[in-house]
Amino acid sequence: MTPIHFQNQSQIKSLCETEGFAFVGFTKAEIPEKDLKFLEKWILEKRHGNMDWFAKDHALAIRNRFENLGFKPKSAICLGFVYRSSEAEDLIPQMKRKVSRYALGTDYHIVLRKKGNQILKELKKLYPKNQFRQSVDSLPIAEKILTRESGVVWQGKHTNLIHPKLGSYFFLSVILTDLELGETNPEEKTTDHCGSCRRCLDICPTNALEPYQIDASKCISYITIEDRNETEVTETFLKWDKKGWVYGCDLCQEVCPWNEGIAKRNQVETNETSFLPREFWKDGFFQEKQMLSEGEFQSYFQDSPIERIGVSIWNRNQSS
């Protein structure tokens, strides 16, 4: 890494860490050929389920080739923000109607965009001749692939990214730029440490997982969030054993030694209070089926990740 790249990376890392991001990696704005071939096959096999947007031409142009972004990016700044909390760890085992840890608090899109905006303001001051654009699931960018390529994490057999000190309970965000930043410092890179472990594969009740591959159409998170079909509930929804999960699923992450071992011993906790579980979860809301009116749904879930599925899908999920 050249001295100028090292200096730029150091400045950028400092900015991102100030906003609470737990790790920062750097890589070229480029998707490896092996991943392009895999994604093409994954789409052809319909493993994306009903997520038709994933295969749209305009989405592929951005995801595969970084086109139509207003500039041609050269580098990707890959960020991770921890959402793990002891409050969530204590709460989840008590829940009969389970919700993924990331959805117990405020919508991460809102929080990370706000933090990203602060970073972008500073980057534009430091590099006025360059362009920057942040994505928090807001663009069809392969954030997971880019972050894996940055080398600060590895992709586990459950397909989630794992950090050797933080585990896998973190959100991703990527900032694309036409500034040449080089690669992550080799001393900060990690390698795959899954070894022979297959706990995540064995725990999945819908057999959605193979080593390093997922059939999204079978994943409980997809079934409870992305499958919005209300008229064919019996065929597309009720046939799966969802183990009590009504929004998302954390099973494969719960059994991962990197969450139960290293991250737990390191007492990894989020530094963002808005990601902590909202009070109503602690008051027994999760114990019974909660069929809600539109008004009740909004009062509970405004600015929550759950808000995006709407009351009808929430009630569908609760009815099973």
PEZI-V893799 format. One record per residue. N is the residue number from 1. NEAR is the number of other ideal C-beta (glycine too) atoms within 8 Angstrom. Layout:
BEGIN
n->N near->NEAR
n->N near->NEAR
END
This chain:
BEGIN
n->1 near->7
n->2 near->6
n->3 near->5
n->4 near->6
n->5 near->11
n->6 near->11
n->7 near->8
n->8 near->10
n->9 near->14
n->10 near->8
n->11 near->9
n->12 near->13
n->13 near->9
n->14 near->8
n->15 near->11
n->16 near->12
n->17 near->9
n->18 near->6
n->19 near->10
n->20 near->9
n->21 near->12
n->22 near->9
n->23 near->11
n->24 near->13
n->25 near->14
n->26 near->14
n->27 near->14
n->28 near->8
n->29 near->10
n->30 near->6
n->31 near->9
n->32 near->8
n->33 near->5
n->34 near->6
n->35 near->10
n->36 near->10
n->37 near->8
n->38 near->8
n->39 near->11
n->40 near->8
n->41 near->8
n->42 near->9
n->43 near->11
n->44 near->6
n->45 near->6
n->46 near->7
n->47 near->10
n->48 near->10
n->49 near->10
n->50 near->8
n->51 near->9
n->52 near->6
n->53 near->7
n->54 near->9
n->55 near->8
n->56 near->8
n->57 near->5
n->58 near->8
n->59 near->11
n->60 near->11
n->61 near->10
n->62 near->14
n->63 near->11
n->64 near->9
n->65 near->7
n->66 near->11
n->67 near->6
n->68 near->6
n->69 near->11
n->70 near->5
n->71 near->7
n->72 near->6
n->73 near->12
n->74 near->10
n->75 near->15
n->76 near->15
n->77 near->14
n->78 near->15
n->79 near->13
n->80 near->17
n->81 near->16
n->82 near->12
n->83 near->14
n->84 near->15
n->85 near->12
n->86 near->7
n->87 near->8
n->88 near->12
n->89 near->8
n->90 near->8
n->91 near->13
n->92 near->11
n->93 near->5
n->94 near->6
n->95 near->12
n->96 near->7
n->97 near->12
n->98 near->13
n->99 near->14
n->100 near->12
n->101 near->12
n->102 near->11
n->103 near->11
n->104 near->13
n->105 near->10
n->106 near->9
n->107 near->10
n->108 near->13
n->109 near->10
n->110 near->9
n->111 near->12
n->112 near->12
n->113 near->11
n->114 near->8
n->115 near->12
n->116 near->13
n->117 near->9
n->118 near->9
n->119 near->13
n->120 near->11
n->121 near->8
n->122 near->9
n->123 near->14
n->124 near->9
n->125 near->7
n->126 near->7
n->127 near->10
n->128 near->6
n->129 near->3
n->130 near->9
n->131 near->7
n->132 near->12
n->133 near->12
n->134 near->14
n->135 near->12
n->136 near->12
n->137 near->6
n->138 near->7
n->139 near->8
n->140 near->9
n->141 near->11
n->142 near->9
n->143 near->12
n->144 near->10
n->145 near->10
n->146 near->15
n->147 near->15
n->148 near->11
n->149 near->10
n->150 near->14
n->151 near->13
n->152 near->14
n->153 near->14
n->154 near->11
n->155 near->11
n->156 near->14
n->157 near->11
n->158 near->12
n->159 near->10
n->160 near->9
n->161 near->14
n->162 near->14
n->163 near->15
n->164 near->8
n->165 near->7
n->166 near->15
n->167 near->15
n->168 near->13
n->169 near->13
n->170 near->15
n->171 near->10
n->172 near->13
n->173 near->13
n->174 near->14
n->175 near->15
n->176 near->15
n->177 near->16
n->178 near->9
n->179 near->10
n->180 near->6
n->181 near->12
n->182 near->10
n->183 near->10
n->184 near->12
n->185 near->9
n->186 near->7
n->187 near->4
n->188 near->8
n->189 near->9
n->190 near->9
n->191 near->5
n->192 near->5
n->193 near->9
n->194 near->8
n->195 near->4
n->196 near->3
n->197 near->8
n->198 near->8
n->199 near->9
n->200 near->16
n->201 near->12
n->202 near->6
n->203 near->10
n->204 near->12
n->205 near->10
n->206 near->11
n->207 near->6
n->208 near->10
n->209 near->14
n->210 near->7
n->211 near->7
n->212 near->7
n->213 near->7
n->214 near->10
n->215 near->10
n->216 near->12
n->217 near->10
n->218 near->10
n->219 near->12
n->220 near->15
n->221 near->10
n->222 near->13
n->223 near->14
n->224 near->14
n->225 near->10
n->226 near->10
n->227 near->11
n->228 near->7
n->229 near->9
n->230 near->7
n->231 near->4
n->232 near->7
n->233 near->12
n->234 near->7
n->235 near->7
n->236 near->9
n->237 near->13
n->238 near->7
n->239 near->6
n->240 near->10
n->241 near->5
n->242 near->13
n->243 near->9
n->244 near->8
n->245 near->14
n->246 near->11
n->247 near->13
n->248 near->12
n->249 near->13
n->250 near->11
n->251 near->13
n->252 near->14
n->253 near->13
n->254 near->10
n->255 near->9
n->256 near->15
n->257 near->8
n->258 near->14
n->259 near->13
n->260 near->9
n->261 near->8
n->262 near->10
n->263 near->14
n->264 near->10
n->265 near->6
n->266 near->8
n->267 near->6
n->268 near->11
n->269 near->8
n->270 near->10
n->271 near->5
n->272 near->9
n->273 near->4
n->274 near->7
n->275 near->13
n->276 near->11
n->277 near->11
n->278 near->9
n->279 near->6
n->280 near->7
n->281 near->12
n->282 near->7
n->283 near->6
n->284 near->5
n->285 near->8
n->286 near->11
n->287 near->7
n->288 near->5
n->289 near->6
n->290 near->7
n->291 near->6
n->292 near->10
n->293 near->6
n->294 near->7
n->295 near->6
n->296 near->8
n->297 near->12
n->298 near->10
n->299 near->7
n->300 near->12
n->301 near->10
n->302 near->7
n->303 near->7
n->304 near->12
n->305 near->10
n->306 near->11
n->307 near->11
n->308 near->7
n->309 near->11
n->310 near->8
n->311 near->10
n->312 near->7
n->313 near->10
n->314 near->15
n->315 near->10
n->316 near->11
n->317 near->11
n->318 near->11
n->319 near->8
n->320 near->8
END
